Each structure stands twice: as structure tokens, then as C-alpha cells.
Amino acid sequence: MQSIQNFGEEQAVNIISNTFNDNTMLNAVNHNPTFHPIDKLVQLHEEKIALYERMLKEKDEMMARLERLIQRK
């Protein structure tokens, strides 16, 4: 508790300054991804298409079940 009360503005500025002067921040920004962004975009698009097709198949199966239920009545 005492350390919080004794914490001054100058200490806060030093911590922030040291954080942004540290090379880890630069490395995070300049990091080269191990994948190609266009390849990732194509992959996500293909996954979306597969999901959509699966949803349509489930809808068709559900509609067929409902039609069979209605015909029984």
C-alpha cells in the first residue's frame, strides 16, 4: 500500500518511457508473419464456403424431416 502512495509522476513517466524505448515494442511492430496474408484470406474464404454449404445441407435435412412429419398427420 505504501509503495502505491509513494509512487510519483516521475516514476510513472520513467516506466512508460522505458517501455516504449525497449526494442521489444519495435520487434512486435516489425515482426514478419510466417504466413502470407493473401493465403490466409483464401483459407478463411474457403472455410466460410464450407460452413455455408454445411448449413444449407442441415437446413435441407430439417425441411425433409418437417415434410415427413406433416405428411404423417
HTML snippet that shows the backbone in 3Dmol.js (N, CA, C, O; Angstrom):
<script src="https://3Dmol.org/build/3Dmol-min.js"></script>
<div id="view" style="width:600px;height:400px;position:relative"></div>
<script>
const pdb = `
ATOM      1  N   MET A   1       0.833  -1.189   0.000  1.00  0.00           N
ATOM      2  CA  MET A   1       0.000   0.000   0.000  1.00  0.00           C
ATOM      3  C   MET A   1       0.880   1.255   0.000  1.00  0.00           C
ATOM      4  O   MET A   1       0.583   2.240  -0.676  1.00  0.00           O
ATOM      5  N   GLN A   2       1.968   1.194   0.774  1.00  0.00           N
ATOM      6  CA  GLN A   2       2.838   2.351   0.885  1.00  0.00           C
ATOM      7  C   GLN A   2       3.521   2.647  -0.456  1.00  0.00           C
ATOM      8  O   GLN A   2       3.736   3.803  -0.819  1.00  0.00           O
ATOM      9  N   SER A   3       3.855   1.575  -1.180  1.00  0.00           N
ATOM     10  CA  SER A   3       4.518   1.787  -2.474  1.00  0.00           C
ATOM     11  C   SER A   3       3.591   2.514  -3.447  1.00  0.00           C
ATOM     12  O   SER A   3       4.051   3.303  -4.272  1.00  0.00           O
ATOM     13  N   ILE A   4       2.300   2.252  -3.351  1.00  0.00           N
ATOM     14  CA  ILE A   4       1.334   2.955  -4.212  1.00  0.00           C
ATOM     15  C   ILE A   4       1.250   4.423  -3.811  1.00  0.00           C
ATOM     16  O   ILE A   4       1.200   5.300  -4.674  1.00  0.00           O
ATOM     17  N   GLN A   5       1.236   4.693  -2.533  1.00  0.00           N
ATOM     18  CA  GLN A   5       1.152   6.069  -2.059  1.00  0.00           C
ATOM     19  C   GLN A   5       2.410   6.854  -2.411  1.00  0.00           C
ATOM     20  O   GLN A   5       2.329   8.052  -2.682  1.00  0.00           O
ATOM     21  N   ASN A   6       3.567   6.204  -2.413  1.00  0.00           N
ATOM     22  CA  ASN A   6       4.834   6.869  -2.703  1.00  0.00           C
ATOM     23  C   ASN A   6       5.130   6.941  -4.202  1.00  0.00           C
ATOM     24  O   ASN A   6       6.113   7.557  -4.615  1.00  0.00           O
ATOM     25  N   PHE A   7       4.303   6.328  -4.991  1.00  0.00           N
ATOM     26  CA  PHE A   7       4.519   6.298  -6.440  1.00  0.00           C
ATOM     27  C   PHE A   7       4.275   7.691  -7.019  1.00  0.00           C
ATOM     28  O   PHE A   7       3.173   8.229  -6.909  1.00  0.00           O
ATOM     29  N   GLY A   8       5.290   8.261  -7.628  1.00  0.00           N
ATOM     30  CA  GLY A   8       5.177   9.630  -8.113  1.00  0.00           C
ATOM     31  C   GLY A   8       5.025   9.700  -9.623  1.00  0.00           C
ATOM     32  O   GLY A   8       5.167   8.701 -10.328  1.00  0.00           O
ATOM     33  N   GLU A   9       4.740  10.879 -10.094  1.00  0.00           N
ATOM     34  CA  GLU A   9       4.555  11.117 -11.523  1.00  0.00           C
ATOM     35  C   GLU A   9       5.845  10.824 -12.290  1.00  0.00           C
ATOM     36  O   GLU A   9       5.805  10.278 -13.392  1.00  0.00           O
ATOM     37  N   GLU A  10       6.959  11.180 -11.719  1.00  0.00           N
ATOM     38  CA  GLU A  10       8.254  10.963 -12.386  1.00  0.00           C
ATOM     39  C   GLU A  10       8.521   9.468 -12.585  1.00  0.00           C
ATOM     40  O   GLU A  10       9.036   9.058 -13.625  1.00  0.00           O
ATOM     41  N   GLN A  11       8.167   8.656 -11.578  1.00  0.00           N
ATOM     42  CA  GLN A  11       8.349   7.207 -11.704  1.00  0.00           C
ATOM     43  C   GLN A  11       7.459   6.643 -12.813  1.00  0.00           C
ATOM     44  O   GLN A  11       7.873   5.758 -13.562  1.00  0.00           O
ATOM     45  N   ALA A  12       6.254   7.155 -12.909  1.00  0.00           N
ATOM     46  CA  ALA A  12       5.339   6.688 -13.952  1.00  0.00           C
ATOM     47  C   ALA A  12       5.877   7.036 -15.334  1.00  0.00           C
ATOM     48  O   ALA A  12       5.813   6.216 -16.250  1.00  0.00           O
ATOM     49  N   VAL A  13       6.403   8.240 -15.489  1.00  0.00           N
ATOM     50  CA  VAL A  13       6.970   8.660 -16.773  1.00  0.00           C
ATOM     51  C   VAL A  13       8.163   7.791 -17.123  1.00  0.00           C
ATOM     52  O   VAL A  13       8.323   7.413 -18.283  1.00  0.00           O
ATOM     53  N   ASN A  14       9.009   7.462 -16.147  1.00  0.00           N
ATOM     54  CA  ASN A  14      10.161   6.601 -16.394  1.00  0.00           C
ATOM     55  C   ASN A  14       9.747   5.214 -16.847  1.00  0.00           C
ATOM     56  O   ASN A  14      10.351   4.653 -17.761  1.00  0.00           O
ATOM     57  N   ILE A  15       8.728   4.657 -16.221  1.00  0.00           N
ATOM     58  CA  ILE A  15       8.257   3.321 -16.595  1.00  0.00           C
ATOM     59  C   ILE A  15       7.723   3.337 -18.019  1.00  0.00           C
ATOM     60  O   ILE A  15       8.054   2.458 -18.814  1.00  0.00           O
ATOM     61  N   ILE A  16       6.905   4.323 -18.347  1.00  0.00           N
ATOM     62  CA  ILE A  16       6.343   4.429 -19.694  1.00  0.00           C
ATOM     63  C   ILE A  16       7.448   4.660 -20.711  1.00  0.00           C
ATOM     64  O   ILE A  16       7.450   4.049 -21.779  1.00  0.00           O
ATOM     65  N   SER A  17       8.377   5.529 -20.387  1.00  0.00           N
ATOM     66  CA  SER A  17       9.493   5.825 -21.287  1.00  0.00           C
ATOM     67  C   SER A  17      10.332   4.589 -21.537  1.00  0.00           C
ATOM     68  O   SER A  17      10.694   4.308 -22.679  1.00  0.00           O
ATOM     69  N   ASN A  18      10.646   3.848 -20.489  1.00  0.00           N
ATOM     70  CA  ASN A  18      11.443   2.632 -20.642  1.00  0.00           C
ATOM     71  C   ASN A  18      10.708   1.574 -21.460  1.00  0.00           C
ATOM     72  O   ASN A  18      11.326   0.829 -22.220  1.00  0.00           O
ATOM     73  N   THR A  19       9.415   1.514 -21.303  1.00  0.00           N
ATOM     74  CA  THR A  19       8.626   0.533 -22.048  1.00  0.00           C
ATOM     75  C   THR A  19       8.677   0.828 -23.541  1.00  0.00           C
ATOM     76  O   THR A  19       8.864  -0.085 -24.346  1.00  0.00           O
ATOM     77  N   PHE A  20       8.514   2.081 -23.916  1.00  0.00           N
ATOM     78  CA  PHE A  20       8.470   2.420 -25.336  1.00  0.00           C
ATOM     79  C   PHE A  20       9.854   2.551 -25.963  1.00  0.00           C
ATOM     80  O   PHE A  20       9.981   2.507 -27.187  1.00  0.00           O
ATOM     81  N   ASN A  21      10.885   2.710 -25.152  1.00  0.00           N
ATOM     82  CA  ASN A  21      12.243   2.740 -25.686  1.00  0.00           C
ATOM     83  C   ASN A  21      12.822   1.339 -25.816  1.00  0.00           C
ATOM     84  O   ASN A  21      13.845   1.145 -26.473  1.00  0.00           O
ATOM     85  N   ASP A  22      12.180   0.375 -25.201  1.00  0.00           N
ATOM     86  CA  ASP A  22      12.636  -1.009 -25.256  1.00  0.00           C
ATOM     87  C   ASP A  22      12.438  -1.552 -26.670  1.00  0.00           C
ATOM     88  O   ASP A  22      11.438  -1.240 -27.317  1.00  0.00           O
ATOM     89  N   ASN A  23      13.366  -2.347 -27.148  1.00  0.00           N
ATOM     90  CA  ASN A  23      13.283  -2.892 -28.501  1.00  0.00           C
ATOM     91  C   ASN A  23      12.164  -3.904 -28.685  1.00  0.00           C
ATOM     92  O   ASN A  23      11.806  -4.218 -29.820  1.00  0.00           O
ATOM     93  N   THR A  24      11.605  -4.419 -27.600  1.00  0.00           N
ATOM     94  CA  THR A  24      10.533  -5.395 -27.753  1.00  0.00           C
ATOM     95  C   THR A  24       9.330  -4.779 -28.442  1.00  0.00           C
ATOM     96  O   THR A  24       8.632  -5.462 -29.192  1.00  0.00           O
ATOM     97  N   MET A  25       9.078  -3.517 -28.205  1.00  0.00           N
ATOM     98  CA  MET A  25       7.966  -2.854 -28.887  1.00  0.00           C
ATOM     99  C   MET A  25       8.255  -2.745 -30.381  1.00  0.00           C
ATOM    100  O   MET A  25       7.358  -2.946 -31.199  1.00  0.00           O
ATOM    101  N   LEU A  26       9.481  -2.435 -30.739  1.00  0.00           N
ATOM    102  CA  LEU A  26       9.846  -2.353 -32.155  1.00  0.00           C
ATOM    103  C   LEU A  26       9.772  -3.715 -32.812  1.00  0.00           C
ATOM    104  O   LEU A  26       9.295  -3.840 -33.939  1.00  0.00           O
ATOM    105  N   ASN A  27      10.240  -4.733 -32.115  1.00  0.00           N
ATOM    106  CA  ASN A  27      10.204  -6.088 -32.665  1.00  0.00           C
ATOM    107  C   ASN A  27       8.775  -6.554 -32.894  1.00  0.00           C
ATOM    108  O   ASN A  27       8.504  -7.257 -33.868  1.00  0.00           O
ATOM    109  N   ALA A  28       7.866  -6.177 -32.022  1.00  0.00           N
ATOM    110  CA  ALA A  28       6.473  -6.579 -32.181  1.00  0.00           C
ATOM    111  C   ALA A  28       5.871  -5.930 -33.421  1.00  0.00           C
ATOM    112  O   ALA A  28       5.074  -6.557 -34.119  1.00  0.00           O
ATOM    113  N   VAL A  29       6.234  -4.707 -33.700  1.00  0.00           N
ATOM    114  CA  VAL A  29       5.690  -3.999 -34.848  1.00  0.00           C
ATOM    115  C   VAL A  29       6.332  -4.480 -36.144  1.00  0.00           C
ATOM    116  O   VAL A  29       5.648  -4.596 -37.161  1.00  0.00           O
ATOM    117  N   ASN A  30       7.615  -4.757 -36.126  1.00  0.00           N
ATOM    118  CA  ASN A  30       8.331  -5.152 -37.331  1.00  0.00           C
ATOM    119  C   ASN A  30       8.350  -6.650 -37.555  1.00  0.00           C
ATOM    120  O   ASN A  30       9.073  -7.131 -38.427  1.00  0.00           O
ATOM    121  N   HIS A  31       7.591  -7.381 -36.807  1.00  0.00           N
ATOM    122  CA  HIS A  31       7.588  -8.834 -36.925  1.00  0.00           C
ATOM    123  C   HIS A  31       7.039  -9.246 -38.289  1.00  0.00           C
ATOM    124  O   HIS A  31       5.970  -8.800 -38.704  1.00  0.00           O
ATOM    125  N   ASN A  32       7.781 -10.094 -38.967  1.00  0.00           N
ATOM    126  CA  ASN A  32       7.330 -10.606 -40.254  1.00  0.00           C
ATOM    127  C   ASN A  32       6.514 -11.869 -40.022  1.00  0.00           C
ATOM    128  O   ASN A  32       7.020 -12.824 -39.432  1.00  0.00           O
ATOM    129  N   PRO A  33       5.277 -11.898 -40.468  1.00  0.00           N
ATOM    130  CA  PRO A  33       4.455 -13.090 -40.236  1.00  0.00           C
ATOM    131  C   PRO A  33       5.009 -14.283 -41.012  1.00  0.00           C
ATOM    132  O   PRO A  33       5.639 -14.116 -42.057  1.00  0.00           O
ATOM    133  N   THR A  34       4.771 -15.475 -40.496  1.00  0.00           N
ATOM    134  CA  THR A  34       5.249 -16.686 -41.156  1.00  0.00           C
ATOM    135  C   THR A  34       4.271 -17.176 -42.210  1.00  0.00           C
ATOM    136  O   THR A  34       4.526 -18.189 -42.860  1.00  0.00           O
ATOM    137  N   PHE A  35       3.158 -16.477 -42.392  1.00  0.00           N
ATOM    138  CA  PHE A  35       2.178 -16.843 -43.408  1.00  0.00           C
ATOM    139  C   PHE A  35       1.963 -15.663 -44.337  1.00  0.00           C
ATOM    140  O   PHE A  35       2.235 -14.516 -43.982  1.00  0.00           O
ATOM    141  N   HIS A  36       1.476 -15.957 -45.516  1.00  0.00           N
ATOM    142  CA  HIS A  36       1.174 -14.896 -46.475  1.00  0.00           C
ATOM    143  C   HIS A  36      -0.270 -14.451 -46.242  1.00  0.00           C
ATOM    144  O   HIS A  36      -1.170 -15.291 -46.219  1.00  0.00           O
ATOM    145  N   PRO A  37      -0.508 -13.162 -46.071  1.00  0.00           N
ATOM    146  CA  PRO A  37      -1.864 -12.681 -45.763  1.00  0.00           C
ATOM    147  C   PRO A  37      -2.908 -13.092 -46.808  1.00  0.00           C
ATOM    148  O   PRO A  37      -4.046 -13.401 -46.455  1.00  0.00           O
ATOM    149  N   ILE A  38      -2.530 -13.097 -48.082  1.00  0.00           N
ATOM    150  CA  ILE A  38      -3.491 -13.488 -49.126  1.00  0.00           C
ATOM    151  C   ILE A  38      -3.865 -14.965 -48.973  1.00  0.00           C
ATOM    152  O   ILE A  38      -5.029 -15.334 -49.132  1.00  0.00           O
ATOM    153  N   ASP A  39      -2.871 -15.810 -48.661  1.00  0.00           N
ATOM    154  CA  ASP A  39      -3.157 -17.229 -48.439  1.00  0.00           C
ATOM    155  C   ASP A  39      -4.119 -17.413 -47.277  1.00  0.00           C
ATOM    156  O   ASP A  39      -5.026 -18.243 -47.339  1.00  0.00           O
ATOM    157  N   LYS A  40      -3.921 -16.646 -46.227  1.00  0.00           N
ATOM    158  CA  LYS A  40      -4.799 -16.725 -45.059  1.00  0.00           C
ATOM    159  C   LYS A  40      -6.212 -16.276 -45.426  1.00  0.00           C
ATOM    160  O   LYS A  40      -7.190 -16.876 -44.981  1.00  0.00           O
ATOM    161  N   LEU A  41      -6.320 -15.237 -46.223  1.00  0.00           N
ATOM    162  CA  LEU A  41      -7.621 -14.740 -46.660  1.00  0.00           C
ATOM    163  C   LEU A  41      -8.342 -15.801 -47.489  1.00  0.00           C
ATOM    164  O   LEU A  41      -9.537 -16.032 -47.302  1.00  0.00           O
ATOM    165  N   VAL A  42      -7.625 -16.439 -48.392  1.00  0.00           N
ATOM    166  CA  VAL A  42      -8.222 -17.503 -49.216  1.00  0.00           C
ATOM    167  C   VAL A  42      -8.672 -18.659 -48.323  1.00  0.00           C
ATOM    168  O   VAL A  42      -9.757 -19.207 -48.517  1.00  0.00           O
ATOM    169  N   GLN A  43      -7.850 -19.027 -47.353  1.00  0.00           N
ATOM    170  CA  GLN A  43      -8.206 -20.109 -46.439  1.00  0.00           C
ATOM    171  C   GLN A  43      -9.491 -19.785 -45.676  1.00  0.00           C
ATOM    172  O   GLN A  43     -10.379 -20.630 -45.565  1.00  0.00           O
ATOM    173  N   LEU A  44      -9.587 -18.572 -45.155  1.00  0.00           N
ATOM    174  CA  LEU A  44     -10.788 -18.161 -44.421  1.00  0.00           C
ATOM    175  C   LEU A  44     -12.014 -18.161 -45.317  1.00  0.00           C
ATOM    176  O   LEU A  44     -13.103 -18.534 -44.882  1.00  0.00           O
ATOM    177  N   HIS A  45     -11.844 -17.742 -46.572  1.00  0.00           N
ATOM    178  CA  HIS A  45     -12.955 -17.736 -47.521  1.00  0.00           C
ATOM    179  C   HIS A  45     -13.429 -19.168 -47.790  1.00  0.00           C
ATOM    180  O   HIS A  45     -14.631 -19.429 -47.832  1.00  0.00           O
ATOM    181  N   GLU A  46     -12.492 -20.085 -47.970  1.00  0.00           N
ATOM    182  CA  GLU A  46     -12.858 -21.482 -48.208  1.00  0.00           C
ATOM    183  C   GLU A  46     -13.564 -22.087 -47.003  1.00  0.00           C
ATOM    184  O   GLU A  46     -14.507 -22.863 -47.157  1.00  0.00           O
ATOM    185  N   GLU A  47     -13.108 -21.733 -45.796  1.00  0.00           N
ATOM    186  CA  GLU A  47     -13.760 -22.217 -44.585  1.00  0.00           C
ATOM    187  C   GLU A  47     -15.184 -21.672 -44.482  1.00  0.00           C
ATOM    188  O   GLU A  47     -16.095 -22.376 -44.048  1.00  0.00           O
ATOM    189  N   LYS A  48     -15.367 -20.417 -44.884  1.00  0.00           N
ATOM    190  CA  LYS A  48     -16.699 -19.814 -44.851  1.00  0.00           C
ATOM    191  C   LYS A  48     -17.627 -20.516 -45.828  1.00  0.00           C
ATOM    192  O   LYS A  48     -18.789 -20.769 -45.508  1.00  0.00           O
ATOM    193  N   ILE A  49     -17.129 -20.833 -47.010  1.00  0.00           N
ATOM    194  CA  ILE A  49     -17.936 -21.538 -48.007  1.00  0.00           C
ATOM    195  C   ILE A  49     -18.322 -22.919 -47.490  1.00  0.00           C
ATOM    196  O   ILE A  49     -19.472 -23.334 -47.635  1.00  0.00           O
ATOM    197  N   ALA A  50     -17.368 -23.637 -46.887  1.00  0.00           N
ATOM    198  CA  ALA A  50     -17.652 -24.967 -46.350  1.00  0.00           C
ATOM    199  C   ALA A  50     -18.712 -24.891 -45.250  1.00  0.00           C
ATOM    200  O   ALA A  50     -19.602 -25.739 -45.192  1.00  0.00           O
ATOM    201  N   LEU A  51     -18.626 -23.897 -44.391  1.00  0.00           N
ATOM    202  CA  LEU A  51     -19.610 -23.717 -43.330  1.00  0.00           C
ATOM    203  C   LEU A  51     -20.981 -23.428 -43.921  1.00  0.00           C
ATOM    204  O   LEU A  51     -21.978 -23.987 -43.465  1.00  0.00           O
ATOM    205  N   TYR A  52     -21.045 -22.574 -44.917  1.00  0.00           N
ATOM    206  CA  TYR A  52     -22.307 -22.227 -45.561  1.00  0.00           C
ATOM    207  C   TYR A  52     -22.942 -23.460 -46.200  1.00  0.00           C
ATOM    208  O   TYR A  52     -24.146 -23.684 -46.076  1.00  0.00           O
ATOM    209  N   GLU A  53     -22.116 -24.261 -46.887  1.00  0.00           N
ATOM    210  CA  GLU A  53     -22.636 -25.473 -47.517  1.00  0.00           C
ATOM    211  C   GLU A  53     -23.154 -26.457 -46.470  1.00  0.00           C
ATOM    212  O   GLU A  53     -24.182 -27.101 -46.679  1.00  0.00           O
ATOM    213  N   ARG A  54     -22.451 -26.576 -45.350  1.00  0.00           N
ATOM    214  CA  ARG A  54     -22.895 -27.456 -44.275  1.00  0.00           C
ATOM    215  C   ARG A  54     -24.216 -26.968 -43.686  1.00  0.00           C
ATOM    216  O   ARG A  54     -25.092 -27.772 -43.369  1.00  0.00           O
ATOM    217  N   MET A  55     -24.356 -25.663 -43.542  1.00  0.00           N
ATOM    218  CA  MET A  55     -25.605 -25.100 -43.018  1.00  0.00           C
ATOM    219  C   MET A  55     -26.761 -25.353 -43.976  1.00  0.00           C
ATOM    220  O   MET A  55     -27.867 -25.674 -43.539  1.00  0.00           O
ATOM    221  N   LEU A  56     -26.517 -25.211 -45.288  1.00  0.00           N
ATOM    222  CA  LEU A  56     -27.565 -25.476 -46.272  1.00  0.00           C
ATOM    223  C   LEU A  56     -27.986 -26.939 -46.241  1.00  0.00           C
ATOM    224  O   LEU A  56     -29.173 -27.246 -46.346  1.00  0.00           O
ATOM    225  N   LYS A  57     -27.020 -27.845 -46.098  1.00  0.00           N
ATOM    226  CA  LYS A  57     -27.323 -29.273 -46.027  1.00  0.00           C
ATOM    227  C   LYS A  57     -28.181 -29.566 -44.797  1.00  0.00           C
ATOM    228  O   LYS A  57     -29.159 -30.309 -44.887  1.00  0.00           O
ATOM    229  N   GLU A  58     -27.824 -28.988 -43.650  1.00  0.00           N
ATOM    230  CA  GLU A  58     -28.606 -29.184 -42.430  1.00  0.00           C
ATOM    231  C   GLU A  58     -30.014 -28.626 -42.588  1.00  0.00           C
ATOM    232  O   GLU A  58     -30.976 -29.221 -42.103  1.00  0.00           O
ATOM    233  N   LYS A  59     -30.139 -27.491 -43.263  1.00  0.00           N
ATOM    234  CA  LYS A  59     -31.459 -26.908 -43.494  1.00  0.00           C
ATOM    235  C   LYS A  59     -32.306 -27.829 -44.359  1.00  0.00           C
ATOM    236  O   LYS A  59     -33.483 -28.049 -44.075  1.00  0.00           O
ATOM    237  N   ASP A  60     -31.703 -28.370 -45.417  1.00  0.00           N
ATOM    238  CA  ASP A  60     -32.436 -29.277 -46.294  1.00  0.00           C
ATOM    239  C   ASP A  60     -32.880 -30.530 -45.545  1.00  0.00           C
ATOM    240  O   ASP A  60     -34.001 -31.002 -45.738  1.00  0.00           O
ATOM    241  N   GLU A  61     -32.009 -31.071 -44.693  1.00  0.00           N
ATOM    242  CA  GLU A  61     -32.373 -32.245 -43.901  1.00  0.00           C
ATOM    243  C   GLU A  61     -33.510 -31.928 -42.943  1.00  0.00           C
ATOM    244  O   GLU A  61     -34.418 -32.738 -42.760  1.00  0.00           O
ATOM    245  N   MET A  62     -33.461 -30.757 -42.336  1.00  0.00           N
ATOM    246  CA  MET A  62     -34.515 -30.359 -41.405  1.00  0.00           C
ATOM    247  C   MET A  62     -35.839 -30.160 -42.140  1.00  0.00           C
ATOM    248  O   MET A  62     -36.896 -30.543 -41.637  1.00  0.00           O
ATOM    249  N   MET A  63     -35.782 -29.567 -43.318  1.00  0.00           N
ATOM    250  CA  MET A  63     -37.007 -29.370 -44.107  1.00  0.00           C
ATOM    251  C   MET A  63     -37.611 -30.719 -44.504  1.00  0.00           C
ATOM    252  O   MET A  63     -38.831 -30.881 -44.476  1.00  0.00           O
ATOM    253  N   ALA A  64     -36.774 -31.680 -44.871  1.00  0.00           N
ATOM    254  CA  ALA A  64     -37.262 -33.010 -45.236  1.00  0.00           C
ATOM    255  C   ALA A  64     -37.929 -33.681 -44.042  1.00  0.00           C
ATOM    256  O   ALA A  64     -38.981 -34.303 -44.189  1.00  0.00           O
ATOM    257  N   ARG A  65     -37.327 -33.560 -42.862  1.00  0.00           N
ATOM    258  CA  ARG A  65     -37.934 -34.134 -41.656  1.00  0.00           C
ATOM    259  C   ARG A  65     -39.274 -33.485 -41.356  1.00  0.00           C
ATOM    260  O   ARG A  65     -40.228 -34.172 -40.992  1.00  0.00           O
ATOM    261  N   LEU A  66     -39.355 -32.170 -41.504  1.00  0.00           N
ATOM    262  CA  LEU A  66     -40.620 -31.467 -41.252  1.00  0.00           C
ATOM    263  C   LEU A  66     -41.688 -31.898 -42.255  1.00  0.00           C
ATOM    264  O   LEU A  66     -42.850 -32.073 -41.888  1.00  0.00           O
ATOM    265  N   GLU A  67     -41.303 -32.068 -43.512  1.00  0.00           N
ATOM    266  CA  GLU A  67     -42.268 -32.504 -44.525  1.00  0.00           C
ATOM    267  C   GLU A  67     -42.793 -33.906 -44.219  1.00  0.00           C
ATOM    268  O   GLU A  67     -43.982 -34.177 -44.381  1.00  0.00           O
ATOM    269  N   ARG A  68     -41.886 -34.808 -43.769  1.00  0.00           N
ATOM    270  CA  ARG A  68     -42.325 -36.157 -43.396  1.00  0.00           C
ATOM    271  C   ARG A  68     -43.270 -36.111 -42.203  1.00  0.00           C
ATOM    272  O   ARG A  68     -44.247 -36.859 -42.151  1.00  0.00           O
ATOM    273  N   LEU A  69     -42.982 -35.237 -41.247  1.00  0.00           N
ATOM    274  CA  LEU A  69     -43.847 -35.089 -40.075  1.00  0.00           C
ATOM    275  C   LEU A  69     -45.230 -34.599 -40.471  1.00  0.00           C
ATOM    276  O   LEU A  69     -46.242 -35.084 -39.964  1.00  0.00           O
ATOM    277  N   ILE A  70     -45.265 -33.643 -41.370  1.00  0.00           N
ATOM    278  CA  ILE A  70     -46.553 -33.082 -41.814  1.00  0.00           C
ATOM    279  C   ILE A  70     -47.349 -34.129 -42.578  1.00  0.00           C
ATOM    280  O   ILE A  70     -48.568 -34.211 -42.429  1.00  0.00           O
ATOM    281  N   GLN A  71     -46.670 -34.932 -43.396  1.00  0.00           N
ATOM    282  CA  GLN A  71     -47.362 -35.946 -44.188  1.00  0.00           C
ATOM    283  C   GLN A  71     -47.953 -37.045 -43.302  1.00  0.00           C
ATOM    284  O   GLN A  71     -48.961 -37.650 -43.665  1.00  0.00           O
ATOM    285  N   ARG A  72     -47.343 -37.307 -42.156  1.00  0.00           N
ATOM    286  CA  ARG A  72     -47.865 -38.339 -41.240  1.00  0.00           C
ATOM    287  C   ARG A  72     -49.182 -37.903 -40.600  1.00  0.00           C
ATOM    288  O   ARG A  72     -50.007 -38.746 -40.250  1.00  0.00           O
ATOM    289  N   LYS A  73     -49.377 -36.643 -40.452  1.00  0.00           N
ATOM    290  CA  LYS A  73     -50.575 -36.146 -39.760  1.00  0.00           C
ATOM    291  C   LYS A  73     -51.739 -36.116 -40.647  1.00  0.00           C
ATOM    292  O   LYS A  73     -52.828 -35.725 -40.225  1.00  0.00           O
TER     293      LYS A  73
END
`;
const viewer = $3Dmol.createViewer("view");
viewer.addModel(pdb, "pdb");
viewer.setStyle({}, {cartoon: {color: "spectrum"}});
viewer.zoomTo();
viewer.render();
</script>
